Amino acid sequence: MEPYIKKFNETGIDDVASVGGKNASLGEMYNKLSSKGIRVPDGFATTSYAFKKFLEANGITGALQQVLSSLDKKNYSNLDEISAKARALMANAKMPDEIATEIIQHYHELCKNKPVEVAVRSSATAEDLPHASFAGQHESYLNIKGDNAVVEAVHKCFTSLYTARAIKYREDNGFEHDKVLLSAGVQKMVRSDKACSGVGFTLEPESGFRDVIHLAGVWGLGENIVQGAVTPDEFYIFKPTLRQGKNAIIQKKTGSKLQTMVYARKKSNASTINISTPLKKRTQYVLNNDEIIQLANWALLIEDHYQKQMDIEWAKDGLTNELFIIQARPETVHSQKNTTFIEEYKLKEKGTVLTSGNAIGEKVAAGIARILLSPNDASKLKQGEIIVTDITSPDWDPILKKVSAIITNKGGRTSHASIVAREQGVPAVVGCTNATAAIKDGQTVTVSCCEGSTGYVYEDKLNFEKKEIDVSKLKKPDSTEVMLILADPDKAFQLSFYPNDGVGLLRLEFIITHFIQAHPMALVNFDLVKDRSAKQKIKKLTQGYSDKKEFFVDRLSQGIATIAAAFYPKDVIVRMSDFKTNEYANLIGGKQFEPEEENPMLGFRGASRYYSDLYKDGFKLECAAIKKVRGEMGLNNVKIMIPFCRTIEEGKKVIEVMTEFGLNKNEDESLEIYVMAEIPSNVLLAEQFAELFDGFSIGSNDLTQLTLGVDRDSTLVSGIFSEQNEAARKMINTVIKKANACGTHIGLCGQAPSDFPEFAQFLVEEGINSISFNADALLKGIENINKAEKLLRLPA
C-alpha cells in the first residue's frame, strides 16, 4: 500500500507525482543541501494517495465531476457558483480516521510531543504531468498549532483545490480536473513574525539578466510580500564577484514596509494579523550585509543544484536569529524567454502624470482604466482594459487574464500583481499609493514602464512606438568597438542584451542628480549648511546614515556597480563628475558651495575642481565610491576618465590627488585612467597627455565648441555648430593619429556617427578604436560602422 505521509527526509525531487512540486523541492533541499549549510525547516507531506483516499472514503468523486461538468467554459459566467458548490462538497466531507491519525502522529514526532506552530501549505500535482507548476493557486495556513488544528488545516488545503482561481488555472492550462491531486506540506514555522522574511530570484526579475540575485524582504511573516501588501526592501547581488568572495551587494533599496504581519493573539479567530510598522523600522533594512551575502550564497547553491534559475522564499527566526530557506521552485517567466529578441518601447510624447510607482516590465499600454475594489467587481471589466485596484491576490487571477495593464496602490517588484504582469506580458505600475484616488473610473490613460525603474500613468492616450529587434542578426563591426553611453543604472540590465563592447561613457551626473540629490560639499560640511530647508531635505535623504558622507559613497557606488555588473567583464569607463557651477548649485545645499560665474561652460569644471579646496573633499567621495566598486565589490572592469583637463600640470595634480585618495596605480596594476580629449590643448599636446593617461575619449561636442568658438547652448549661433566642420574634423583626425602613434586607446562618444554615415566612415578611416552611442542610436551606429568597414576593405 502507498503511504499517506512522507517525511521531508524521505522525499526528493523524484517524488513530485506523490507530494507535488513544492513539497518535493523542500525534501530535496532538506536531504541534499542541508550538508552545505542551507537551513530548511523540517516537516512532512500528505501524499496524492491520501488525497485520493479522502475523495473515495467520502464518495464525492462523481459529484465533483458532475458539478465541474456544468462550468461555462466560454465566458466562465458561473465560475464562482461552480467553485462554491465544489468547495462545499470538500468542506462537508470528513477526513478519514486513518489519515487523521497519521497526520497527528507525524505532527507529534515533528514537534517532539510538545505542540509547536507549523505552516500548512498546499502542493498540487498532476499525475500525468508531474512537472506542472501550480504556484499561488491554492491556500496556505500559518501559525497552526495542535492536533485538531493541523488536521483541519490539511482539510482546508484539500478544499482549496477548487477555488475559482484554481479551477480557471487548470482550464487555461489544459489540465483535467480529476487528474490534479493535492498534497499538504506541514512544516515547522520559522518565527519570522519576530524578525523578517522575503523572496529571492536567481536572476533580475524585470529584464531576466542572469548574473544577479535579487532579494526582497519585509518585517514579519512573508505573506505581506507575496500578496504585495507592502513595499519591501530590495537587494541585488552580483554572482561572478560573489563567487570570488567579494562584497557583491551592488544595490540596496529601502522599501516603506508600512505593515508587519505577526501571529494573532490566541483568542482571535484569525491566525495572523497586520500591525503598523514602527517608524524607526520602516527606514531600517530588514537584513544586514552579512545576512544578504549568506542568503545570496545559498541561492547560488540552490541554483547550481537544480541547474536552473530559481524562485526562492526565505525567512529569519527572531528567536534564534537564524536564516532559513522555506521554498524553492524554478523561475518560469524570464528563464524561458528568448533573449535574442528585444522589444523596445518608446514614448513619442509626454503628458500629465496621474500617478507613479514601481515599473514592472518595459512595455507601454494605453486604454480605459477600470477601478475594481474586489474580484466581485469582475463583471465591470472589459477585455483589454487597464485594471486599477488597491492590491491583488491569487483570487484576482481569472480577472487579470483580460487586462492590458495593471495599476495598484500597494506592492513591490515581487508582489502578486508584479508576478502576474510578467507572466501575462503586460506592463504594471505597482505601489503607487494613490492610484485608485488619482485615476477616475473609465478614464483613458497611458501606462509607461519604458522609462526606467519608475513607472508612470499618464492622462489620455499618448503616442508611442514599439520595435522588435532580433539581436542575433546584428553583426558587430570587425575592427571598431561599439560601446554605449549610459547614465541611468535602472536601464543597465536591459541594455546589456544589446550588441556591445561595454560602456564607453558612464556619466555620473545622472546618478548624483537622481539618486543622491544633495551637493557633496553640503554632505561633507553638513553642520555648516545655512539653508534650513536644504538641511531638512538632506536629513530626510540621509536617514539611517550617521555619517552623511557615507550616504554619497553608498549611493554613487551602487549606481556605478549596477552598470559595471550589467556589462561585466567588458570595460565600463566612468567619467568623474563634470557639472558646471550653475548645475552644481541646483543640487540640494549647492548654492552655498558654488561660485557664480559668467560663463560656467568655460569655468570651474572638470579636472580643475578635483584638486581645488572648493571641491577636493567632494572629489574624495567620488574616489571612495570608485575604490569601493573596484576593490570591495570586485568590479575591476571599471576604468576612470577625467573630463576637461586643460593642461599637463593639471593632469599631474589630479593623478596625485587620486593617489592620495586611494586610487593608486602602483598598488592596483589593473587600474586605468583615461582623459577626455575635448579641448584643443588635449589635441596639440596629445603625446604628453598619453604619457600621463592610459587612453583618450574624444568629446566631440566640447571639442567642436572650443575649436569653432561656438557656445553650443546659444540658439543665436547654433547653425554654425557642426562636428562635420573641416576644422573640427582636423582636430579629431590629429588626435586619433597621435594616439595611435603612441599606442594609446582612443574612442569617441557622440551622436554624429549614428546620424551621419559619412562621419562614421571618417572615424573608421582615421583608425578610431571605439565609438560610443546613446542606446537609441546604437543600432543605427552599428549599421553605419559596418558599412564604413566594408568600404575600407574594398580594393582601391
Buried (B, 14 or more C-beta within 10 A) or exposed (E): EEEBBBBBEBBBBEBBBBBBBBBBBBBBBBBBBBEEEBBBBBBBBBBBBBBBBBBEBBEBEEBBEEBBEEBEEEEBEEBBBBBBBBBEBBEEBEBBEEBBBBBBEBBBEBBEEEEEBBBBBBBBBBBEBBEBBBBBBBBBBBBBBBBEBBBBBBBBBBBBBBBBBBBBBBBEEEBEBEEBBBBBBBBBBBBBBBBBBBBBBBBBBBBBBBBBBBBBBBBBBBBBBBBBBBBBBBBBBBBBBBEEEBBBBBBBBBBBBBBBBBBBEEEEEEBBBBEEBEEEBBEBBBBEEEBBBBBBBBBBBBBEBBEEBBBBBBBBBBEEEEBBBBBBBBBBBBBEEEBEEBEBBBBEEEBEEBBBBBBBBBBBBBBBBBBBEEBEBBEBBEEEBBBBBBBBBBBBBBBBBBBBBBBBBBBBBBBBBBBBBBBBEBBBBBBBBEBBEBBBEEBBBBBBBBBBBBBBBBBEEBEBEEEEBEBEEBEEBEEBBBBBBBBBBBBBBBBBBBBBBBBBBBBBBBBBBBBBBBBBBBBBBBEEBEBEEBBEBBEEBBEEBEEBBBBBBBBBBBBBBBBBBBBBEBBBBBBBBBBBBBBBBEBBBBBBBBEEBEEBBBBBBBBBBBBBEBBBBBBBBBBBBBBBBBBBBBBBBBBBBBBBBBBBEBBEBBBEBBBEBBBEBEEBEEBBBBBBBBBBBBBBBBEBBBEBBBBBBBBBBBBBBBBBEBBBEEEEEEEBBBBEBEEBBEBBBBBBBBBBEBEBBBBBBBBBBBBBBEBBBBBBBBBBBBBBBBBEBBBBBBBBBBBBBEEEEEEE
